Every structure is written in structure tokens, then in C-alpha cells.
Amino acid sequence: MRFFKKIFIFGFYLLFSLSTFSEMKITNEFILNTQKKFSNKEIQAIYDDLSLKEKVSFSCFNNAMQGLEKIENSNAPNDELLVIVDYTKPSTEERLFIVDLKKKELLMSSLVAHGRGTGDLYATNFSNKSNSHSTSSGFYLTGIVYKGKNGASLQLHGLEKGKNDNAIKRTIVMHAANYANKSFAQKYGRLGRSKGCLALPTELNSKIINLISGGVVLYVHTSFDENKEYDFSKLLSKSF
């Protein structure tokens, strides 16, 4: 009788352990969250509280918020922060915005360059292909800060299949560039262009990438996404 009791207890703990391991494995992956956290009215209210009307269109902000709702990660990404890059604007204007959704505050804004294959003054062509020298649009998750050939750089993990999921392979990152500043724009009528990376002013680079590193959702918005229902079908469910 004691023998069968021991077998039963052992089996119970074995099943419990396997169940726990399975849950741990699942929580180490990105999952798509179908439960809506914010109503359309709440998103509009947050947009108004952040006073973004003169900086980012509501269409852009709404897409970013809806994407943020759908992306979850067991490593607890910083869902209090959201980074928006609005490439509907010319490179001579600030196009990168970091918002604190908890405090309802715009923390930083900055110029940001695009890839030479993406366009001149405006970003019009986007690609996920190697050697295209183009920036990729869509949703990313920020990774680690590391020292690259352009100095301090921030990894960007593309979250959309066929759209930006080659970002790591292509080394599409955030880094400083001496062509991504106001004086360059005043001299040449536009910012310089990267090989696809999101290049920042040298004086702001470290501050920005250290603020948003380690699991912050970043959304790159384009004129193709403006005033359209965003297609979230390419969002990946994968671990990094």
C-alpha cells in the first residue's frame, strides 16, 4: 500500500513539475494579446493628455497603442514607455517621440535619420532586405545597448514577419550620427542618411538609447499606415 502511495505522490510531483516547466517555457515567448486594454475613447484621452496633436497624428499614435496592447513578454518589457517614430514627417523635423504612458508625459523628442534607400527628405521606401540600405517600418522591441562601429548602439528586434524581422541580421540599430542634427539639416535641407539604421543626434544618442533599452515597444509609422486600419497579422510570436 505504501509502495502505491509513493508511486502516486511521485507521479503527482512529476506532472506538477512538467506543468510548471511548460508554463515557464511559454512565458519566455512573445504572445499576441487579444484582450484590449484601452478603449478608443481612452486612447484619445491619453493622446490629448500628452498634447501630441502638433507633433504626431492620432492615426500614428492609435496604431502604436494598439500594437503595444498586442505585444506581451514574460521578461516584463517596459510597457510604461512607448517610442514612436513618425516617418510621415520630413527629416528636418523631430520625428522620434518617447512617451511615459503612466505619467502621461512626453519625455523626449528628437530628430532621427532614415536609410539612404528609404528616401531623401522624406522616407518613402521601406525594405526588410539586406543591402537595401533601407529602413524597415512596423513594430520593434528594444534590446541591449552595446558598443558598435558607430559607438553606443541599441539593438532593435523586429516583430513583424517579412516586414522588419531581419533587423538583427541586417544590424538595423539606433546609433549616433554627425549628419543627424539641425546644423546639417540647415546646410543641406535634409538630414544625412544611414544604411537603414535609425540615426540620432550625437548629443542625444546615449540619453535616448539608455532610456528605452531592454524591452520597450518602438513603432515606426509611415505614410502607408496613415489613416488606415493597421494590419497586425504579421506580428510574430517568438522569443529572443
C-alpha positions as CSV (number, residue, x, y, z in Angstrom):
1,M,0.0,0.0,0.0
2,R,2.8,2.4,0.9
3,F,4.5,1.5,-2.4
4,F,1.5,2.6,-4.4
5,K,1.2,5.7,-2.3
6,K,4.8,6.6,-3.1
7,I,4.1,6.0,-6.8
8,F,1.1,8.3,-6.6
9,I,3.0,11.1,-4.9
10,F,5.9,10.8,-7.3
11,G,3.5,10.9,-10.3
12,F,1.8,14.0,-8.9
13,Y,5.0,15.9,-8.4
14,L,6.2,14.8,-11.8
15,L,3.1,16.2,-13.5
16,F,3.3,19.4,-11.4
17,S,7.0,19.9,-12.5
18,L,6.2,19.3,-16.1
19,S,3.3,21.7,-15.9
20,T,5.5,24.4,-14.3
21,F,8.2,23.9,-16.9
22,S,5.7,24.2,-19.6
23,E,4.4,27.5,-18.2
24,M,7.9,28.8,-17.8
25,K,8.6,27.9,-21.5
26,I,5.5,29.7,-22.7
27,T,6.2,32.8,-20.6
28,N,9.6,33.1,-22.2
29,E,8.0,33.8,-25.6
30,F,6.2,36.7,-27.1
31,I,2.4,36.2,-27.3
32,L,-0.2,38.1,-29.0
33,N,-2.7,39.5,-26.5
34,T,-6.2,39.7,-27.9
35,Q,-7.7,41.3,-24.9
36,K,-8.0,45.1,-25.4
37,K,-6.5,47.2,-22.5
38,F,-7.6,50.6,-23.8
39,S,-10.9,51.6,-25.4
40,N,-10.8,54.0,-28.4
41,K,-12.0,56.8,-26.0
42,E,-9.2,56.1,-23.6
43,I,-6.6,56.2,-26.3
44,Q,-8.0,59.5,-27.5
45,A,-7.9,60.8,-23.9
46,I,-4.2,59.7,-23.5
47,Y,-3.3,61.4,-26.8
48,D,-4.9,64.6,-25.6
49,D,-3.3,64.5,-22.2
50,L,0.1,64.1,-23.9
51,S,-0.6,67.2,-26.1
52,L,0.7,65.3,-29.1
53,K,-1.6,66.9,-31.7
54,E,1.0,69.3,-33.1
55,K,3.7,66.5,-33.1
56,V,2.2,63.2,-34.1
57,S,-1.1,62.4,-35.8
58,F,-3.8,60.5,-33.9
59,S,-3.6,57.8,-36.6
60,C,0.0,57.2,-35.8
61,F,-0.5,57.2,-32.0
62,N,-3.5,54.9,-32.2
63,N,-1.6,52.4,-34.3
64,A,1.2,52.5,-31.7
65,M,-1.1,52.0,-28.8
66,Q,-3.0,49.1,-30.4
67,G,0.3,47.4,-31.2
68,L,1.5,47.9,-27.6
69,E,-1.6,46.2,-26.4
70,K,-1.0,43.1,-28.5
71,I,2.7,42.6,-27.6
72,E,3.4,41.0,-24.3
73,N,6.6,39.4,-22.9
74,S,7.4,37.4,-19.8
75,N,10.6,39.3,-19.3
76,A,8.4,42.3,-18.4
77,P,9.0,44.8,-21.1
78,N,8.6,48.4,-20.0
79,D,5.0,48.9,-21.1
80,E,5.0,52.3,-19.3
81,L,7.2,53.7,-22.1
82,L,6.4,53.8,-25.8
83,V,8.6,55.0,-28.6
84,I,7.1,56.4,-31.8
85,V,9.0,57.3,-35.0
86,D,6.8,59.2,-37.4
87,Y,8.3,58.9,-40.9
88,T,5.4,60.8,-42.5
89,K,7.3,64.0,-41.5
90,P,10.4,65.4,-43.3
91,S,13.8,64.6,-41.7
92,T,14.2,68.3,-40.9
93,E,11.5,67.9,-38.2
94,E,11.6,66.0,-35.0
95,R,10.2,62.5,-35.7
96,L,11.1,60.4,-32.7
97,F,8.9,60.7,-29.5
98,I,9.3,58.9,-26.2
99,V,6.1,59.0,-24.0
100,D,5.6,57.8,-20.5
101,L,2.1,56.3,-20.5
102,K,1.9,56.0,-16.7
103,K,2.8,59.7,-16.1
104,K,1.1,60.8,-19.3
105,E,4.1,62.8,-20.2
106,L,6.2,63.3,-23.3
107,L,9.7,62.6,-22.1
108,M,11.8,63.3,-25.1
109,S,11.6,64.2,-28.8
110,S,14.4,64.2,-31.4
111,L,15.4,64.3,-35.0
112,V,16.0,60.9,-36.5
113,A,17.5,60.0,-39.8
114,H,16.4,57.2,-42.2
115,G,18.2,54.9,-44.6
116,R,19.5,56.2,-47.9
117,G,17.4,53.6,-49.7
118,T,14.3,54.9,-48.0
119,G,14.3,58.3,-49.5
120,D,15.7,61.8,-49.5
121,L,13.9,64.5,-47.4
122,Y,11.0,62.1,-46.8
123,A,11.0,58.4,-46.0
124,T,9.1,56.8,-48.8
125,N,10.5,53.3,-49.5
126,F,10.9,50.7,-46.8
127,S,12.5,47.3,-47.0
128,N,13.4,44.2,-44.9
129,K,16.1,43.1,-47.4
130,S,19.8,43.0,-46.8
131,N,21.9,45.6,-48.7
132,S,18.9,47.6,-49.5
133,H,20.2,50.5,-47.2
134,S,16.5,51.0,-46.4
135,T,14.8,51.4,-43.0
136,S,12.1,48.9,-42.1
137,S,8.7,50.0,-40.7
138,G,6.5,48.5,-38.1
139,F,6.9,47.3,-34.5
140,Y,10.1,46.6,-32.7
141,L,11.2,45.7,-29.2
142,T,14.4,47.4,-28.0
143,G,17.3,45.2,-26.9
144,I,20.6,45.8,-25.3
145,V,23.0,48.8,-25.6
146,Y,26.4,47.8,-27.0
147,K,29.5,49.4,-28.5
148,G,29.4,49.1,-32.2
149,K,31.3,50.8,-35.1
150,N,29.2,53.9,-34.6
151,G,29.7,53.9,-30.8
152,A,26.9,53.2,-28.4
153,S,24.2,51.4,-30.3
154,L,20.8,49.9,-29.4
155,Q,19.6,46.6,-30.7
156,L,16.2,46.6,-32.3
157,H,14.3,43.3,-32.6
158,G,11.8,43.4,-35.5
159,L,8.5,41.9,-34.5
160,E,6.8,41.7,-37.9
161,K,7.4,38.8,-40.2
162,G,8.6,39.8,-43.7
163,K,8.5,43.4,-42.7
164,N,11.3,44.0,-40.2
165,D,12.2,40.6,-38.8
166,N,15.7,40.8,-40.5
167,A,16.6,43.8,-38.3
168,I,19.1,41.8,-36.2
169,K,20.6,40.1,-39.2
170,R,20.9,43.4,-41.1
171,T,22.2,45.2,-37.9
172,I,19.5,47.8,-38.0
173,V,20.0,49.6,-34.8
174,M,19.9,53.0,-33.2
175,H,23.2,54.9,-33.1
176,A,24.6,58.4,-33.2
177,A,25.5,60.2,-36.4
178,N,27.1,63.5,-37.1
179,Y,24.6,64.0,-40.0
180,A,21.5,63.8,-37.8
181,N,21.4,67.3,-36.4
182,K,19.9,70.7,-37.0
183,S,23.1,72.3,-38.5
184,F,23.4,69.5,-41.1
185,A,19.7,70.0,-42.0
186,Q,20.1,73.8,-42.3
187,K,23.1,73.4,-44.5
188,Y,21.7,70.6,-46.8
189,G,17.9,71.0,-46.5
190,R,17.6,67.5,-45.0
191,L,19.4,65.2,-42.6
192,G,22.1,62.8,-43.8
193,R,21.1,59.2,-44.3
194,S,22.1,55.9,-42.8
195,K,22.4,52.4,-44.2
196,G,18.9,51.6,-42.8
197,C,19.5,52.4,-39.1
198,L,17.6,55.0,-37.0
199,A,20.4,57.5,-36.6
200,L,20.2,60.1,-33.8
201,P,21.9,63.4,-32.9
202,T,25.3,62.7,-31.2
203,E,24.4,64.7,-28.2
204,L,21.1,62.9,-27.5
205,N,22.1,59.3,-28.6
206,S,23.3,57.9,-25.2
207,K,20.5,59.5,-23.3
208,I,17.8,58.2,-25.6
209,I,19.1,54.6,-26.1
210,N,19.8,54.1,-22.4
211,L,16.3,55.3,-21.5
212,I,14.5,53.0,-23.9
213,S,16.7,49.9,-23.9
214,G,15.7,46.5,-22.5
215,G,12.2,45.8,-23.8
216,V,10.4,48.9,-24.9
217,V,8.0,48.8,-27.8
218,L,9.0,51.0,-30.7
219,Y,6.7,51.8,-33.6
220,V,7.9,53.1,-37.0
221,H,5.0,54.8,-38.7
222,T,4.8,55.6,-42.5
223,S,2.6,57.4,-44.9
224,F,1.3,53.9,-46.0
225,D,-0.1,53.4,-42.4
226,E,-1.6,56.9,-42.1
227,N,-5.4,56.9,-41.6
228,K,-5.7,53.2,-42.3
229,E,-6.6,50.2,-40.1
230,Y,-3.2,48.6,-39.2
231,D,-2.6,45.0,-40.3
232,F,-1.3,43.2,-37.2
233,S,-1.3,39.8,-38.8
234,K,2.4,39.9,-39.3
235,L,3.2,40.3,-35.6
236,L,5.4,37.5,-34.5
237,S,5.1,35.1,-31.5
238,K,8.7,34.3,-30.7
239,S,11.4,34.6,-28.1
240,F,14.7,36.4,-28.3
